[in-house]
């Protein structure tokens, strides 16, 4: 059996992600690890986190010749279906907060989007010391929806906003 972590690491080798740029695999793996910390009993979510952009997204074009069947063989049908929907959404955050999906997939999309935004935000704060105010708003809104609709309480955001200009909010990691 092919190891799903090694497979995605090899598939994404040489691809960069984020600002500042870093290996795409690092982002995928970090998302998966954050989900492991928050939802350790949900292996399909952990696997979906690892593969969440394998088909490319409106925000990150990633091209490969991988098929849905190959991904299903690696991470299972439930995780692959979540990944496929996640990758296919054009204005993903907006579509997710509109609450248009069946309840089971809706909850999983909220979690995947939250952790995806959180991981990118942590890296941006760590390396640049700032975030777009809309990103912080989206994180807070998704957290609230998870609590209100699914009774899922998440830890506080791990950064503190400071006074800001109109385009970014300077942040620092909490100690």
N, C-alpha and C positions, 0 to 999 in steps of 0.2 A: 504494500500500500504506500502511495506517495504521501509524504508528510506535507500537510497543508501549509505550515509556516514556511518551510523551505521552498515550496512551490511558489508562493506569492512573493517571497524574497527574490527568487531567481527571475520571476516574471517582471518584477518592477525594477530590477537592477539597472542603474544608470539614470533612472527617472528622478527628477527633483520636484519638490513640493514646497509651497509656502513662501513667506517673506519674513526673514531671509530664507533662501533656499536651503533645503536639507533633503536627504534621501526620502523618497516617497514611502518606502517600506517603514521608515521610522514612524511616520505619521500613522500608517495603518496599524502597526504593531502597538503603538501607544494608545490608540483608540481601543483596541482589543483589551489591552491591559487595564485601562480605566473601567471598561465594562466589567472585567473580571473582578475588580475591586468593589464595584457597586452591586453587581448581580452575579455572584459567583456560581449560583445554581443554574443559570440559564446559558448552557453551552452554545445553543443556536445563536443567541445574541452575541456572545463572545466571538464566535466564528464569523457572524455577519459583520462585526466591527473590523475584523482582520481583512475582510474582502469588500468592505463597503463601497469602494470606488473602482472595483475591478473592471467594470464595463465602461468606465468614464462617466463623468457627470457634466452638467451644464457649467459647473464651477471649475472642474478639473478634467480636461480632455485626456483620456488615457486610452491608447489604442493597442489592442492585442488581438490575436485570432482565437482566444479562448472561447469556448462555447458554454452555454448554460448547463449542458449535461456534464461537462468536465467540472464545473464549479459545484454542481449538485453532488457529484461523486466525492468531492473533497470535503464539503461542509454540510451536506444534507439539503434536502428539498426545502425545508422551512426557512433555513438561513439564506439559501440562494434566492428564494422568492422575495424575501425582505430586501436583499441586496439589489435584485433586479428592479424592484419598485423604487427603491432609494435612488438608484442611478438614473432612472427614467424621468424623474421629476424635474421640470424646467426651472421653476422658481420654488425650490424644495422647501425652504423654511416657511414661506407663505402658504404653500399648499398643505403642509403638515399642520400649521396652526389653524387652518380653516376647518379642521376636523371632519374631513370628507371620506375617510376610509373606514372599513369595518373595524370595530373596537379592538380586536386582537392585533391587527396589523397597525392600527393607529398608535396604540401604546408603544409598540416596537419602533415605529418611525420616530416618535417623539424621543425615545431613549437614544436611538442611533444619531439623530440630528443633534441632540443636546451634547452627547459625548464628542461627536465630531467637532462641533463649534468650540467646546470646552478645551479639547486637546490643542486645536490651532491657536486658541486664545492664550493658553498657558505658554506655548512656545513663543508667541508674539510678545507677551509681557516679559518673559524671561530675556529675550534677545533685543527687544526694541523699547520696552518700558511703556507701551501705549496700546490702546485698542480703540476701534471705532465705537462710538456710543451706541450705534444700532446693534452691534454684536452683543454688548452687555444687555441691552434691552431684550434681544431675542433669547439669550440665555435665561434671563429672569422670567420671561413670559413662558417659555417651555417648562421651566421648573415649576411655575405656578400651575400650569395645565396638568402636569404629571401629578401634582399633589391634589388638585381639585377633582380631576376626572378619574384618577386611578389610586388615590391615597398613597402615592409614592413620595416619600420625603427624602430629599437629597441633601448632602452636606452643603454648607454655605459655599458660595463661589470663593475660590482660593486666591482672589486678588482684591485689592482695595482701590477703588477709584479715587483719584486726586483731582484738584481743580483742573479744568480742561479748557482748551480752545474749542472752536466749533467743529473741528474735524476729527479729533481724537481725544481720548481720555487717557491721561497718564495713569499708570497702575503700578503697583508693586506686589510681589507675592507675599502672602501672609506668612508669618513665622510660626 
